[in-house]
């Protein structure tokens, strides 16, 4: 049996026509949005305001969720952090490599994460 020495990609590469179709769709949406914003400026302003409000609400909700998660892990050491992972599927060295920068970056935002 012949086996190739070239590794297959972890995920399939999309076909070129899928990319063309995607970017064509984005261009059509942008043109439609431009046309609608000129024809109906009040409705466009209302829609943009609603989208920005939803984005701010979502960001605030995610921030509260992460703060609650950090508070639940108050005083957790590297040992407790590594025990929360399935070590059969995650390399312990990767967990340690992630823990150190995560701790230093999360400290200003969530002081309860130690």
Secondary structure, DSSP 4 states (H G I P E B T S, - for coil): ----SSPPPSSPPPPHHHHHHHHHHHHHHHHHHHHHHHH-HHHHHHHHHHHHHHHHHHHHHHHHHHHHHHHHTTT--HHHHHHTS-TTTS-HHHHHHHHHHHHHHHTTT-TT--
